[in-house]
Amino acid sequence: MAGGSTANGAALEQSTCASGANQQWMVV
């Protein structure tokens, strides 16, 4: 849950955590 960019955070969280809620949460 520690990133900076949307792509970076999304890719990292997608592999570790879910793949959608995190992306949206980061974008929002």
N, C-alpha and C positions, 0 to 999 in steps of 0.2 A: 504493500500500500504506500510505497514511497517512490515517487517518480517526479518527472518535471513536464515532459511533453505528453500529449494525448496518445500519440502512437507508441512511445516508449512505455508509458504506464499501462496502456491497453494491452500491449504485447506481453509485458511482464505479468500483469494480473490475469490475463487470459490463460497463461500457462499455469499459474499458481492457484488463482481463485476462479470464480465463474468467468463467463465470457459474454457479458451483456450488461448486467447490472453494474459491474465495475466500469465498463466503457461509458455507459450513460452517466454514471455518477461522476466520472472524471470530466466528461464534457460539460455537465451541468456545474 
